[in-house]
Amino acid sequence: MAPDSETDFRDWAAASRSRLRRTAYLLSGDWHLADDLVQDALTRAYAVWPRVARGGQPDAYVRKILLNLYLDHRRRPARREDSRAELPDAS
């Protein structure tokens, strides 16, 4: 990535991070998960930043990444575990 593109990304990320974190919290209801989602979204956006910046709507693009990451998180098998205080009887 060109140095000026990296500077643009850093400036945009610094200005948008709190807004993205609030959006992620609204999706997940968990501040810790929201932080993880935002970090992953910013990492993915960094990888394609020159293309995203040329498109002119980086906020919309990164919100879409954020939504997709949240949906992927919800689909993971570990989220479907059913925790119980007692183990069921094995037959």
N, C-alpha and C positions, 0 to 999 in steps of 0.2 A: 504494500500500500504506500502511496506517495505521502511524504511528510505533511503536506497541506490537508490531505484527506483524513489522515490520522488526527490532526488537530481539530478538524471539523467534527469528526466523530466524538472526540473527547468533550468538546464544547456542547454538542447536542446531548450526549449521554448525561453530562453533569446537570444540564437544565431539565432533562426529562425523567431522570431516575425516580424522583419522588412521585411524580404523576403515574409512572408505570407501576410503582410499588402499590399505590392505592388501587389501581385497576386490578392488579393481581390479587390484592386482598379481597376485593369485591367478588372476584371469581372463586377464590378458595376458602375464604373465611379464616385463614391462618397466616399470621404475619411472617412466620419462619418459612413456610412454603412460598409465600409471596416473594420473599427475598431471593430464594433459590430460583424461582421462575424468572424473575427479572434478570438475575445474573446470567442464566442460560440464554435468555432472549437477547441480551446485549452482546453476548459472545457470538451468537449466530449472526446478528446484525453486523457486527464488526467484520466478519468474514466476507460479507458482500456489500460493504458500505459504499464503495464508489457507484455501484449500480443503483443502490437504494437512494443515495443522495441525488443522482441524476433524475430519478423518477419524480422527485419533488415532494413526496409525502412520506417521510421516514416515520412519522408518528403512527400513521395507519399501518404501515408495513410491520413495524415492531409490535404493535398491538395484536396483529394477526399472528405473529410468531408466538406471542404470549398466550393467546387463546389456544393455539395448537399444542403448545407445551403443556398447558393445564389439562386439555382433553387427553393427551397421551398419558399424563400422570394418573388420571382417573381410570384409564383403561388397564393399567398394570394389574396383574393378578394379585399382587400383595394387597391391593386396596379391597379385594373381595374376601379377604380372610374374615372369619367370624370368630372373634375372641370370646371365650367363655371362662368363667371362674373355675368350673369343674370340667374335667375331661369326660367325654361320653364313653359309655361302656362299649368295649370292643366285642363284636360278636363273631 
